Amino acid sequence: MDRLERFYKIQQLLETSKVVPLDRFLKELGISVATFKRDLEYMRDRFNAPIDWDRDLRGYRFVTPVAGGKRLAGPRFELPGLWFNASEIRALLTMQHLLSNLQPGLLEPHVRPLLARLRTLLDVGEHSFEEVERRVRVLHQASRGAHLPHFEVVASALLNRQRLQIAYHSRDRDELTDRELSPQRLVHYRDNWYLDAWCHLRDDLRSFSIDAIRGAALVDRRARVVPERELDAVLAAGYGIFSGRHVQWAHLRFTPERARWVADEQWHPEQRGVREADGSYRLEIPFSDPRELTMDVLRHGEHVEVLEPPALRDAVAQQLRRAADRYES
């Protein structure tokens, strides 16, 4: 960690533990005694840190100067503004966005202090919350809206291990079906909510988009419990949100121009990628259902070629031909 991070870590240790032995500082910070002493003197001289060694307690602690039985007023101790790393700032702003868009309900009085705390975390030193919010944007692409009227019923069934009766709109077939589900887990994926559940109609695991649920009611029966390993094997092994038990591997080749971007992207935790001699990039991805993978391949247009399997290659080629025909007509 850099020096400013060490200053904040020293402050955090002293605030949480009150008295901190030297050995713990060295272990937590990963530095030598000499470096720690230099950091301590810098904090005292530059930031007025009231840190002192307590001989009786055998550790460092914050102290308040006292003279004649009275506390002495002195310069205020304050570290310079801390800037979060990329993952921290994204997490904080995403949490702030999700909580701000929460529909009014029983959680509202509990959410207000959480939002206030997030503002405090983002309001660091010379970086005000308004400045952070204005200068850093988190774009939520393809979100289908925050208003999910059946979310509470779904969450209640999930947490109480209770079955759920839903009316579900299938966008692919544009039809409404009644399903009895055993909810397993909620998934927030690409700014939309999904329910992983055992579908008693299909007698198999399925993922359901929460915004496509047109009606939901609790059923007075215990939910079927599916082991976590089976959930991951069916719902997490393939590409994207679509599930399936039969996993195949897609082999994609990207042009040298597009490889500059794609080589640094993660499409799937189990992906395999290699640079080829001409600068192109070969990416191998597991998938069960080709729909989402096909959409992501098509967005790269002429800069990608599906090499395998033949069925996926043909499906992408057919879509490209139909798109070209539409423009030519």
N, C-alpha and C positions, 0 to 999 in steps of 0.2 A: 504494500500500500504506500501511497505517496505521503509526504510530510503532513499536509493538511488533514488527510484522512486519519493519520495517527493522532493529531490533536483532538479530533472529535472522538476517537476511540478512548483516549485518556479521559476526556470529560465524561463519556458515557460510563466507563468503569467506576469512576469516582462517585457519580451520581447514583448508580444502582447498588454498589457494594459499600459505599461510605468510606471504608478503609481498604486499601489495596496494597498487598505486599509487592516488593520490587520484582520478585520472580514471576508473579502473574503478569505484570506489565510486559516483561521481556518475552514471555511465552505468547501472550495475545498479540503483541505487536511484531514479533519476529525480528527484534533488533538487539544490539549490544547494550551493555550498561552505559558506555560512553555516549552512544546515540541518544539513549533515553535521557541522560542528564542534560544533553544539549537541547533536546526538545523541551524539557521541563524549564530550563532557564529562558528559552525563547518565549514560552507561554507566559512566564512570569513577567518578563521585561516588556514584551510587545502587547500582550493582551490582558495584563493585570490579573493573571490567574492566581487566586489565593490558595495555592497548593503547598502543603508543608509536610514534613516527615513527623509522624507521631511515634516518639521513642517507646512509649508504654504499649501502644497497640501494634508496634512493629510494622507500620505501613504508612502510605501516603493518604492524605485526606484533604478535603476543602476546609479551610479555617476562616474564622471571622476575627479580624484584628480587634483587640479589646485593650482599653487603657482606663484605669480608674473605675473599673466595673462597668464601663459603658462601651458599646460597640462604636468603632470608628468608621466614619464614612470615608470611602476611598473611591478611586476610579472604578467604573463598572467593568466587570469581566465579561467579554463578549468575543467569541471567535468570529473570524470573517465569514461571509456568506459561503455556504457549501453548495456546490452544484452536483446534482445527481448524475449517475451514469445513465446510459440510454435505456437499459431495462427498468431501472428504478423510476425514471420520469414517466415512461410509458405506463407502468403499472399504476402509479399514483394518479395520472390524468385519466386513465381508463376507469379506475375505481370512482373518481370524481364524476365522470360522465355517466356511469351506470347508476350511481346513487342519485344524481341530479334528475335523471329521467325516470326514477321509480314512481309508479303511480301512487296516489294517496291511499293510505291504508293503515293497518295496525302498526306497521314498522315506522311510520313517519316520525313520531317523537324520538325514536331511537336513532334514526338516520341523521337528524339535524346535528347532534353532537359529533357524529362520525364525519360529516361534511366539514364541520368547523375544525376538527382535528386534521383533516386532509389539507385544508387551507393553511393551517399552521405549519404543517410539514413542507408545503410548497412555498411558504412565505419565509425564505431563508436569507438572513442577513440583508444584503443590498438588493436581493432579488425578490420583489414583492410578488404576491400571488397573481395580481393583475398583470404584471410584467411577464411572468412565466406563462400564464394562460394566453396572453396576446402573442408571445414570441414562439411558443411551441404548440403545434396543432396535431391532434390525433384524429385522422380521417377515418370514419366508419363507413366503408364502402359496401354497398349492396345489402345494408341492413333493412329488414322488412318491417321496421316499426317497433316502438317500445311497448305499445299497448297490447298486452296479451291477457284477455279477460279470463282465460281458464288456467293461467299459470299457478295460482294459489291452490286450486283443486288438485292439479297434477303434482305439485310439490308436496301437498299434504298426503296424497296417496303414496308417494315415493318414500317419505320419511316414516310413515306409519306402517309400511309394508303391507299395504292394502291394494286390492284390485281397483281398476278404473274402467269405466265404460265411456267411450268417446264416439263422437261422430267425426269422421276424418275425411277431409277433402284431398283427394289425390290429384295433384296438378298434372301429372303425366297423362292420366286417363280422363281428367275432368269429371270425376265421379265421387259421390259421397257414400262411405261405407260405415257401418257400425262395428266397432271393435271392442273386445274386452282385453285389457292389458294387465300384465304384472310389471309395474315400473321397476327399473333397475338403477338408472342414474340419469341425471340431467347433464347436458353437454352444451357449452357455449362455444360455437364454432363460426368463424367469419361473421361475427356480429349478429348471429341468430341463435335462438335456443332450440335444442332438440331433446327428445326423450328417448333413451334406449330402453326398450321394454320387450318382454316376451308377449307376442301376439297370440292369443288363444284361438283366433280365427285361422291364422296361417300356421299355427303350431310351430313357431320359430321366432328367433330374435329379429327385431326390426328397429329402425330409427324413425321417429315421427317428429316432424317440424311442429313446434308448439303453435305457431301462428296459423297452421292449417287445421287446427282442431276447432270444429264448429260447435261442439257441445261436450261437456264433461261432467261426470257424476261418480261419486264414490260407490263402490260395490262392497257389501258386507261379507267379503271373503278374503282370506289371507292370500297375499301375492305369492306366486311361485318365485323361489330364490334361485338365481342362476349364478354359479361360481364366477368370481372375478376373472379367473383364467379363461373360462369359456367366453365371457363377454369380450375380452381382448382378442381372443382368437378369431371371433366372428366379426366384431364391429371395429376393431382397431388394426387388424392385419393389413387390410387393403387400403386403397387410396381414398382420402376425403371422408365424407360423412356416409356414403353408401356402403351397406354391409354385404357380406356374402361369405360362404364357407369355402368356396373354391378360389384360391388365390393364384393369379398368374403374374408374370413379370413383363412389364412393358419396356422395350428397348428404344430409346429416342436418341437421335443425333441432331445436335444444334450446330448451326453455322459458326465459324470463328467469330463473326460479329456479335451474335447473340450469346455466345459462350462466355463473353466477358461479364455478363449479368448472371446467367443461369448457373454457372459453376459455383457461385457463392450463395445460391438459394437452397433452402431445404424444402423439398416437396414431400418427403416422407422420412420418418426416423430411420428406416432400414434401407434407404436408397444407396445405390452404388454409382459412382461417377468417375470418369477418367478422361483426361485430355488426350486427343489423338495427335499424330504427327503434323497434320495440316492446320492445327489450331482449333479444330472443331471439338465438341464436347459430347461424350456419350453418357447418357443417364439411364439407369435401370431402376424401375419403380414397381413395387408390388401393387396389384389392384384386384378387386373382386368384381365390381360393377364398373363398366367403362364410362358411364355418363359424365361424371365430374372430370375425370382425367381427359376425356375427349374435349370438353370445353376448354380446359387449361392448355391443351396442346394447340387447339385452333387459334388461341389468342396470339400465338407466335408466328402464325401465317407461314410465309415462305421460308422462314428461318429454322424450321424443324421438320424432321422426317421420322415417321414411325417405322422402325425396322422390324419389330416383332411385338406381339404375335400377329399372324396374318389377318385374323378377324378384326383386330383393332386397327391395323393398317388400312384394311378395306373400308371400315366404318368412317375413318377420318377422310379418306380419299373421296368417298361418296358425298360426305358433307361439303367438302371443298368444291366438288363438281356441281352440286346443287346450288351452292352460293354463287359460283361463276355463272351458271345458267340464269340465275335471277338478275344478275347485273347485265348480262348480254341481251336479255329479253326486254 
